[in-house]
Amino acid sequence: MERLRRAAGGGDSQWLQAGGSELHASQLHGPTCVQRNRGFDRAGSVDAPAESSGPQLNQLEERIVTYNQGLHQALETYLAAQDQARAARSALYPTLSVGPTVAHDKNSENRPLVTPSTISNYNDLVIAGGGSWEPDFWGRIRRTVQAAHENAQASAADMANMDLSLQASMASDYFQLRGLDAQTKLLQETIKVLEGQLDLTQRRLKGGVATEVDVAQAQTQLETTRAQLVDVGVARAQFEHAIGTIADYKLPTFSIPFSPLDLQLPKIPLGVPSQLLERRPDIAAAERRTAAANEQIGIAVSAFYPTINLTGQGGFESTHIGTWIQGPSALWSLGAQATELLFDAGQRRALTEQAKHGYEAQVSNYKGVIFLAFEDVEDQLSGLRILEQESTVEERAVSSAQHSYDVSSQRYKGGVTSYLEVLTAEAALIQNQRTAIDLKTRQFNDSVALIKSLGGGWDTTQLPK
């Protein structure tokens, strides 16, 4: 959760204040693409407090890299793209081969042009090597290699985006669960109060002060609250299962200890520079695919130029093993071939136009991803700002409802009013208290979403070279 802590302002908010830069191939350097894209680190002040037992958020997130199948799939996809880039790079170099051939030949003695001195039964011993190379005069191979490399970088960014999404989903579900724990605590405390009130009304009924209606209303309020507690338990189980699935736990034996949400909400600076959007891995992936599509245009254009191949062969051939590796048995040949396609009924031109349209499509997709990223950040910023205002108002509503309940309770105990007034005040208090808890949970979720929309601290230095 360290990045949420860093977002709290002060000297630790440098990553929020740093500007981004456009993604160019020369800037895509770093240790490895398989680095952790940790949206939430181990030392954050908004992380769950340490408990004596049970998995907590940091421990749960640590399991994602090791066990999550979706992230493992993204990793294998990246490794396959990296292998494809290496395979494309091999075309820049000559291919060499070598091998011996040992044969005994018997030709027909009745074939044409045979003379009495013609040998028809002989050994043929050959050891030879050959090589071929296609010089990349027109840049086709270089562009193929570059396109494969950029696609591999896009796959690395996809993997980082998958990791970031899983981390954010885990944190969001975890805070939702802890918010439900806070509601459980509230409802359990409320049930104890309602049980006391039911006992009070029953005693007042025996004393002739209350009516059976008061007892029935008290019993109804108690059972209604118990039903709400059961409903919260169902929702908690669903979030617990979602967390266990992301962390790849066996759900029948997986559980998270009860822990109400009582953490301090992080203060994230709202003045976030727009350049930070370029730290999002989804934007990096779109940019890399755009660059790869641009290389496809050059590959298509290179087809208009001749294909040139250089070949060579050398070795030794003899009919006797004793004279096999000797100077007179040597053989060699060198050659060059150039081929130019004269007529293809417009195929090359069509492929070139196709590559250009593919590039324009990727450009539009890249721009669309950027626009959506801006929208995402603005949504989270406005959501946090509005929730903060709503929470302030709700705090006043809870305080007012608490005062109303306290007054009504004293009035009822003094015999001044009916139990209906207490029920009305108490229902308003419970509703406002639950709303306040829900708002706090939503603020945590929106904070997680904002960190995710800003890239979670990821940047292009984590892409492979």
ChimeraX attribute file (.defattr): number of C-alpha atoms within 10 A of each C-alpha:
attribute: neighborCount
match mode: 1-to-1
recipient: residues
	/A:1	21
	/A:2	19
	/A:3	24
	/A:4	27
	/A:5	20
	/A:6	21
	/A:7	22
	/A:8	19
	/A:9	16
	/A:10	9
	/A:11	9
	/A:12	14
	/A:13	17
	/A:14	12
	/A:15	16
	/A:16	24
	/A:17	17
	/A:18	12
	/A:19	15
	/A:20	16
	/A:21	14
	/A:22	12
	/A:23	17
	/A:24	12
	/A:25	14
	/A:26	7
	/A:27	13
	/A:28	17
	/A:29	14
	/A:30	14
	/A:31	11
	/A:32	13
	/A:33	23
	/A:34	17
	/A:35	14
	/A:36	15
	/A:37	24
	/A:38	21
	/A:39	25
	/A:40	27
	/A:41	18
	/A:42	16
	/A:43	13
	/A:44	16
	/A:45	19
	/A:46	19
	/A:47	21
	/A:48	20
	/A:49	13
	/A:50	10
	/A:51	10
	/A:52	7
	/A:53	8
	/A:54	12
	/A:55	15
	/A:56	16
	/A:57	23
	/A:58	19
	/A:59	12
	/A:60	19
	/A:61	27
	/A:62	16
	/A:63	14
	/A:64	21
	/A:65	19
	/A:66	12
	/A:67	14
	/A:68	18
	/A:69	15
	/A:70	15
	/A:71	22
	/A:72	17
	/A:73	13
	/A:74	20
	/A:75	22
	/A:76	13
	/A:77	17
	/A:78	23
	/A:79	16
	/A:80	14
	/A:81	21
	/A:82	21
	/A:83	15
	/A:84	16
	/A:85	20
	/A:86	14
	/A:87	13
	/A:88	19
	/A:89	18
	/A:90	12
	/A:91	17
	/A:92	16
	/A:93	12
	/A:94	13
	/A:95	13
	/A:96	13
	/A:97	10
	/A:98	12
	/A:99	10
	/A:100	12
	/A:101	10
	/A:102	12
	/A:103	11
	/A:104	10
	/A:105	10
	/A:106	11
	/A:107	10
	/A:108	10
	/A:109	14
	/A:110	9
	/A:111	9
	/A:112	7
	/A:113	7
	/A:114	12
	/A:115	10
	/A:116	7
	/A:117	6
	/A:118	9
	/A:119	11
	/A:120	14
	/A:121	11
	/A:122	13
	/A:123	14
	/A:124	15
	/A:125	19
	/A:126	22
	/A:127	18
	/A:128	17
	/A:129	16
	/A:130	17
	/A:131	15
	/A:132	18
	/A:133	17
	/A:134	18
	/A:135	17
	/A:136	17
	/A:137	13
	/A:138	17
	/A:139	15
	/A:140	21
	/A:141	21
	/A:142	19
	/A:143	23
	/A:144	20
	/A:145	23
	/A:146	20
	/A:147	24
	/A:148	24
	/A:149	25
	/A:150	28
	/A:151	25
	/A:152	29
	/A:153	29
	/A:154	28
	/A:155	28
	/A:156	29
	/A:157	30
	/A:158	23
	/A:159	28
	/A:160	30
	/A:161	25
	/A:162	21
	/A:163	25
	/A:164	27
	/A:165	20
	/A:166	22
	/A:167	27
	/A:168	25
	/A:169	19
	/A:170	26
	/A:171	25
	/A:172	22
	/A:173	20
	/A:174	24
	/A:175	26
	/A:176	23
	/A:177	27
	/A:178	24
	/A:179	25
	/A:180	26
	/A:181	22
	/A:182	21
	/A:183	25
	/A:184	23
	/A:185	17
	/A:186	17
	/A:187	22
	/A:188	15
	/A:189	11
	/A:190	17
	/A:191	19
	/A:192	12
	/A:193	13
	/A:194	21
	/A:195	16
	/A:196	14
	/A:197	19
	/A:198	21
	/A:199	15
	/A:200	16
	/A:201	26
	/A:202	21
	/A:203	14
	/A:204	17
	/A:205	16
	/A:206	12
	/A:207	10
	/A:208	9
	/A:209	11
	/A:210	19
	/A:211	16
	/A:212	13
	/A:213	14
	/A:214	19
	/A:215	21
	/A:216	14
	/A:217	16
	/A:218	25
	/A:219	19
	/A:220	14
	/A:221	19
	/A:222	21
	/A:223	15
	/A:224	13
	/A:225	19
	/A:226	16
	/A:227	13
	/A:228	15
	/A:229	19
	/A:230	14
	/A:231	12
	/A:232	17
	/A:233	16
	/A:234	12
	/A:235	14
	/A:236	22
	/A:237	14
	/A:238	13
	/A:239	20
	/A:240	19
	/A:241	21
	/A:242	17
	/A:243	27
	/A:244	20
	/A:245	17
	/A:246	20
	/A:247	23
	/A:248	18
	/A:249	17
	/A:250	11
	/A:251	13
	/A:252	8
	/A:253	7
	/A:254	15
	/A:255	16
	/A:256	19
	/A:257	13
	/A:258	14
	/A:259	17
	/A:260	18
	/A:261	22
	/A:262	16
	/A:263	15
	/A:264	11
	/A:265	15
	/A:266	18
	/A:267	14
	/A:268	20
	/A:269	14
	/A:270	14
	/A:271	9
	/A:272	17
	/A:273	12
	/A:274	14
	/A:275	15
	/A:276	22
	/A:277	25
	/A:278	23
	/A:279	23
	/A:280	24
	/A:281	29
	/A:282	23
	/A:283	26
	/A:284	30
	/A:285	27
	/A:286	24
	/A:287	26
	/A:288	26
	/A:289	25
	/A:290	24
	/A:291	22
	/A:292	25
	/A:293	24
	/A:294	21
	/A:295	24
	/A:296	23
	/A:297	21
	/A:298	20
	/A:299	22
	/A:300	20
	/A:301	18
	/A:302	20
	/A:303	17
	/A:304	15
	/A:305	13
	/A:306	15
	/A:307	17
	/A:308	15
	/A:309	15
	/A:310	15
	/A:311	17
	/A:312	15
	/A:313	17
	/A:314	16
	/A:315	19
	/A:316	20
	/A:317	23
	/A:318	19
	/A:319	16
	/A:320	12
	/A:321	12
	/A:322	8
	/A:323	14
	/A:324	19
	/A:325	17
	/A:326	11
	/A:327	9
	/A:328	11
	/A:329	14
	/A:330	16
	/A:331	14
	/A:332	12
	/A:333	10
	/A:334	12
	/A:335	10
	/A:336	12
	/A:337	11
	/A:338	10
	/A:339	10
	/A:340	11
	/A:341	11
	/A:342	8
	/A:343	8
	/A:344	8
	/A:345	8
	/A:346	8
	/A:347	10
	/A:348	17
	/A:349	15
	/A:350	12
	/A:351	17
	/A:352	20
	/A:353	15
	/A:354	15
	/A:355	21
	/A:356	19
	/A:357	15
	/A:358	17
	/A:359	21
	/A:360	15
	/A:361	14
	/A:362	21
	/A:363	19
	/A:364	14
	/A:365	17
	/A:366	20
	/A:367	15
	/A:368	14
	/A:369	18
	/A:370	20
	/A:371	12
	/A:372	13
	/A:373	21
	/A:374	16
	/A:375	13
	/A:376	17
	/A:377	20
	/A:378	16
	/A:379	16
	/A:380	22
	/A:381	21
	/A:382	13
	/A:383	17
	/A:384	22
	/A:385	13
	/A:386	13
	/A:387	18
	/A:388	15
	/A:389	11
	/A:390	13
	/A:391	18
	/A:392	12
	/A:393	12
	/A:394	19
	/A:395	15
	/A:396	12
	/A:397	18
	/A:398	20
	/A:399	14
	/A:400	15
	/A:401	21
	/A:402	19
	/A:403	14
	/A:404	18
	/A:405	21
	/A:406	15
	/A:407	14
	/A:408	23
	/A:409	22
	/A:410	13
	/A:411	16
	/A:412	18
	/A:413	15
	/A:414	9
	/A:415	12
	/A:416	11
	/A:417	14
	/A:418	17
	/A:419	23
	/A:420	15
	/A:421	17
	/A:422	23
	/A:423	19
	/A:424	13
	/A:425	19
	/A:426	22
	/A:427	16
	/A:428	18
	/A:429	21
	/A:430	19
	/A:431	12
	/A:432	21
	/A:433	22
	/A:434	19
	/A:435	18
	/A:436	21
	/A:437	21
	/A:438	18
	/A:439	18
	/A:440	23
	/A:441	23
	/A:442	19
	/A:443	23
	/A:444	24
	/A:445	22
	/A:446	20
	/A:447	24
	/A:448	26
	/A:449	23
	/A:450	23
	/A:451	23
	/A:452	24
	/A:453	25
	/A:454	24
	/A:455	26
	/A:456	27
	/A:457	21
	/A:458	25
	/A:459	22
	/A:460	23
	/A:461	15
	/A:462	22
	/A:463	26
	/A:464	21
	/A:465	17
